[in-house]
Amino acid sequence: MLLIDRATVRELYPVKRAVPVMAEAMRRYSSGQVDLPLRTILRPEKDTGLLGTMPGFVGGDELAGYGLKAMVLKPENPSRGLELHIGVVLVFDPETGAPLALMDAGAVTAVRTAAVSAVATEALARPDAGDLAVLGSGVQARSHLEAMRLVRSLRRVRVWSRTAENAEAFRTWAAAELDLEVETVSTPSAALAGADLVCTTTAAKEPVVQAGDLAPGAHVNAVGASFVDHRELSSRAVAGASFFVDSRESALAESGDLRAPLTEGLVGPDHIQAELGEVLLGTHAGRREETEITVFKSLGLGVQDIMSGFAVAEEAAARGLGRTFALD
């Protein structure tokens, strides 16, 4: 079994490599080639954290087989200088079932999530979209900025964060690492004003995006609210948009952004236009009008982690990276 640390995952699996892998993952999911239960969330009363597990089986000729992701969320970690989510991705040899590779899940998640948003942007955003608003300034905000510039020519970028120091750190990082100029703003509405491309990457429990803040024709990658008790978009913002998802089943069961307007009676279950994979397969047209507001609600699926895990393991073996560990 290969053991692959965070730095090596990042070296082997940049966002550019992940984008075609994630496009194929979404096609396989929506064409029925994947077996995934809903993720399991364990929230013990005696602990502040939670454990999330996402097992699955992926069919196909390449990057296919059994795998899982297990991550622990510890709210205290940022104050310790650690990431909020810590865990592993494990993939198994397709022939024997033996553990093939174990790797850092944080690095995989950062890249695969942004790569899926890049796929959604390419499929749903207007071709001329390039005025980008980023809400949030953490790991996902950084990887999403990298991903957006792969699929659209960015002419302006604004970032909002609850902490001004974090927004400034994001601006400094973008200038140093990506040679991109980023404006810092003090409110979500200031970031969203006139933006035709939006990435929400916050840990918000209450909406930070209001319907009136979204410009006609905007595309939104709604990434941050991945639990049923978290929301980034107001109910009217969701109701006024064409709503696309990675998985219908997951969105209806787990998305606070969707369940709130459902509960309020503003939308019905048919408000979901399509899964991203269906758009990629050509069974749904995606965006239909220039002024249409599109939202891609990204909750994250095990197929994304499993196919990413196989891609990382394959590249590590080819380049002789990672450490070998024998269970027996």
C-alpha positions in Angstrom: 0.0 0.0 0.0 1.2 3.5 -0.8 1.1 6.2 1.9 0.9 9.6 0.2 1.2 12.8 2.3 -0.4 16.1 1.7 2.5 17.8 -0.1 2.8 14.8 -2.4 -0.9 14.8 -3.2 -0.7 18.5 -4.1 2.3 17.8 -6.3 0.7 14.9 -8.1 -2.8 16.3 -8.4 -3.1 19.9 -9.4 -6.5 21.4 -10.2 -5.7 21.3 -14.0 -5.2 17.5 -13.8 -8.4 17.1 -11.7 -10.8 18.9 -14.0 -11.1 16.2 -16.6 -11.2 13.5 -13.9 -14.1 15.3 -12.2 -16.0 15.8 -15.4 -15.8 12.0 -15.9 -16.8 11.4 -12.3 -20.0 13.4 -12.7 -20.8 11.7 -16.0 -20.4 8.3 -14.4 -22.5 9.2 -11.4 -25.4 10.5 -13.5 -25.2 7.5 -15.9 -25.6 5.0 -13.1 -22.1 3.6 -13.1 -21.5 4.4 -9.4 -22.9 2.9 -6.2 -22.9 5.5 -3.4 -24.8 5.5 -0.1 -25.5 8.9 1.4 -22.6 9.9 3.5 -22.8 9.0 7.2 -22.3 11.8 9.7 -21.6 10.8 13.3 -22.1 13.7 15.9 -21.4 12.3 19.4 -23.0 14.3 22.2 -19.7 14.1 24.2 -17.5 15.6 21.5 -17.4 18.9 19.7 -16.4 17.3 16.4 -18.0 15.0 13.9 -16.9 12.1 11.7 -18.1 11.9 8.1 -17.6 8.7 6.0 -18.2 8.4 2.2 -17.7 4.9 0.8 -18.5 3.8 -2.7 -17.9 1.8 -5.8 -17.0 3.3 -9.2 -17.5 1.4 -12.4 -15.7 2.0 -15.7 -12.5 1.1 -17.4 -10.1 3.5 -15.6 -9.9 5.0 -12.1 -12.5 2.5 -11.0 -13.1 0.3 -8.0 -13.8 0.5 -4.3 -12.8 3.4 -2.1 -13.8 5.7 0.8 -13.1 9.0 2.4 -13.2 9.4 6.2 -12.8 12.9 7.7 -13.1 14.4 11.2 -14.2 18.0 11.6 -12.8 19.6 14.7 -14.0 23.2 15.3 -11.0 23.9 17.5 -8.4 23.0 14.9 -8.0 26.5 13.2 -6.9 27.9 16.5 -4.3 25.1 16.8 -3.0 26.0 13.3 -4.6 22.9 11.8 -7.2 22.6 9.1 -10.9 22.3 10.1 -11.2 19.0 8.3 -8.7 16.2 8.7 -8.9 12.7 7.3 -7.9 10.1 4.7 -8.9 8.8 1.3 -8.4 5.1 0.8 -8.7 3.2 -2.5 -8.5 -0.6 -3.0 -6.9 -2.7 -5.7 -9.6 -3.4 -8.3 -8.4 -7.0 -8.8 -7.6 -8.2 -5.3 -9.4 -5.7 -3.0 -6.1 -5.1 -1.1 -5.6 -1.6 0.1 -3.8 0.2 -2.8 -3.2 3.7 -1.4 -3.9 5.8 1.6 -3.6 9.6 1.3 -4.4 13.0 2.9 -8.0 13.8 2.3 -7.7 17.5 2.9 -5.5 18.0 -0.2 -7.8 15.7 -2.3 -10.9 17.6 -1.1 -9.5 21.0 -1.8 -8.6 20.1 -5.4 -11.5 17.9 -6.4 -14.1 20.4 -5.1 -12.7 23.3 -7.0 -12.3 21.1 -10.1 -16.0 20.2 -10.0 -16.8 23.9 -9.7 -14.6 24.5 -12.8 -16.5 21.8 -14.7 -19.9 23.4 -13.6 -18.6 26.8 -14.6 -17.6 25.6 -18.0 -21.0 24.0 -18.5 -23.3 26.6 -17.0 -21.6 30.1 -16.9 -21.8 32.5 -19.8 -18.8 32.3 -22.1 -17.9 35.9 -21.3 -18.2 35.6 -17.5 -15.1 37.0 -15.9 -16.1 39.3 -13.1 -15.5 37.0 -10.1 -16.8 37.3 -6.5 -15.3 35.0 -3.9 -17.0 34.8 -0.6 -14.7 33.2 2.0 -10.9 33.3 2.1 -9.8 29.8 3.2 -8.5 26.7 1.5 -11.5 26.4 -0.8 -11.4 30.0 -1.7 -7.8 29.7 -2.9 -8.4 26.5 -4.9 -11.5 28.0 -6.5 -9.6 31.0 -7.6 -7.1 28.7 -9.3 -9.9 26.7 -10.8 -11.9 29.6 -12.2 -9.0 31.0 -14.1 -8.6 27.7 -15.9 -12.0 27.9 -17.5 -12.7 31.7 -17.8 -10.6 34.8 -18.4 -10.8 36.8 -15.2 -11.0 40.5 -15.7 -11.8 41.4 -12.1 -11.7 39.5 -8.7 -13.2 40.6 -5.4 -13.0 38.7 -2.1 -15.1 39.1 1.1 -14.3 37.4 4.4 -15.7 37.8 7.8 -12.2 38.6 9.0 -10.5 41.4 7.2 -7.0 40.0 8.0 -8.0 36.8 6.2 -9.2 38.6 3.2 -5.9 40.6 3.0 -4.0 37.3 3.3 -6.0 36.0 0.4 -5.2 39.1 -1.6 -1.5 38.8 -0.8 -1.4 35.1 -1.7 -3.2 35.6 -5.1 -0.7 38.3 -6.0 2.4 36.2 -5.0 1.3 32.8 -6.2 -1.1 33.5 -9.1 0.0 37.0 -10.2 -3.6 38.0 -9.9 -4.9 41.3 -8.5 -7.7 40.8 -6.0 -9.8 43.6 -4.4 -10.9 43.1 -0.8 -14.4 44.4 0.1 -16.2 44.8 3.4 -19.6 43.1 2.6 -20.9 40.2 0.5 -23.1 42.6 -1.4 -20.1 44.7 -2.4 -18.3 41.6 -3.7 -21.4 40.4 -5.6 -22.2 43.8 -7.3 -22.0 43.2 -11.0 -20.3 39.8 -10.6 -21.2 37.3 -13.3 -19.2 34.5 -11.7 -19.6 33.7 -7.9 -17.9 31.2 -5.6 -19.3 30.9 -2.1 -16.8 29.0 0.1 -17.9 30.0 3.6 -18.8 28.1 6.8 -22.0 30.2 7.1 -25.0 28.9 8.9 -27.2 31.8 7.8 -27.4 33.2 4.2 -24.7 35.6 3.0 -26.1 35.9 -0.5 -29.4 37.7 -1.0 -31.5 37.5 -4.2 -31.1 41.2 -5.0 -27.3 41.0 -4.8 -27.0 38.6 -7.8 -26.5 40.2 -11.2 -28.6 39.0 -14.2 -26.8 36.2 -16.0 -24.6 35.3 -13.0 -23.4 31.8 -12.3 -22.9 30.7 -8.7 -20.9 27.8 -7.4 -22.3 27.3 -3.9 -19.8 25.2 -2.1 -19.5 26.1 1.5 -22.8 24.9 3.1 -22.3 21.2 3.1 -24.6 20.3 6.0 -28.3 20.5 6.4 -28.1 23.1 9.1 -25.8 25.4 7.0 -26.9 27.9 4.4 -25.1 30.5 2.1 -28.0 31.5 -0.2 -31.2 33.0 0.9 -34.4 31.2 0.0 -35.4 33.8 -2.6 -32.0 33.6 -4.2 -32.5 29.9 -4.7 -36.0 30.3 -5.8 -35.0 32.9 -8.4 -32.3 30.8 -10.0 -32.0 27.8 -12.2 -30.8 25.2 -9.6 -28.3 22.5 -10.6 -26.7 19.9 -8.3 -24.1 17.2 -8.1 -26.7 14.7 -6.9 -30.4 15.0 -6.6 -30.5 12.5 -3.7 -27.8 14.3 -1.7 -29.3 17.8 -2.3 -32.8 16.9 -1.2 -31.4 15.1 1.9 -28.5 17.3 2.9 -28.6 20.8 1.4 -29.7 23.5 3.8 -29.7 25.9 0.8 -32.4 23.8 -0.9 -34.3 22.4 2.0 -35.1 25.9 3.5 -37.0 27.2 0.4 -38.6 23.7 0.1 -39.9 24.0 3.7 -41.1 27.6 3.1 -43.0 26.5 0.0 -41.1 28.8 -2.3 -40.0 25.8 -4.5 -40.8 22.2 -5.0 -38.5 19.2 -5.5 -38.7 19.8 -9.2 -36.8 23.1 -8.7 -33.7 21.0 -9.4 -33.1 21.5 -13.1 -30.6 18.7 -13.5 -27.5 17.0 -12.1 -24.2 18.4 -13.5 -23.5 15.0 -15.0 -26.8 15.1 -17.0 -25.7 18.5 -18.5 -22.4 16.9 -19.4 -24.1 13.9 -20.9 -26.3 16.2 -23.0 -29.6 15.1 -21.5 -30.2 18.6 -20.2 -29.4 21.8 -21.9 -28.1 23.7 -18.9 -28.2 27.5 -19.2 -30.9 28.6 -21.7 -30.8 32.4 -21.5 -28.2 35.1 -21.2 -29.9 36.8 -18.2 -30.6 33.5 -16.4 -29.0 33.1 -13.0 -27.6 29.6 -12.5 -26.6 28.0 -9.2 -24.6 24.8 -8.9 -25.0 23.4 -5.4 -21.9 21.3 -4.6 -22.2 19.0 -1.6 -19.4 16.6 -2.6 -19.7 13.0 -3.6 -17.6 9.9 -2.8 -17.1 9.3 -6.5 -15.1 12.5 -6.7 -12.8 11.3 -3.9 -12.5 7.7 -5.1 -11.6 8.7 -8.7 -9.2 11.3 -7.4 -7.7 8.7 -5.1 -7.1 6.3 -8.0 -5.6 9.2 -10.1 -3.2 10.2 -7.3 -2.2 6.5 -6.7 -1.6 6.0 -10.4 0.6 9.0 -10.8 2.5 8.3 -7.5 3.3 4.8 -8.8 4.4 6.1 -12.2 6.7 8.7 -10.6 8.0 6.6 -7.7 6.5 8.9 -5.1 4.9 8.0 -1.8 6.0 5.5 0.8 5.3 1.8 0.6 3.8 0.1 3.6 3.0 -3.7 3.9 0.0 -4.5 6.1 1.3 -8.1 6.6 
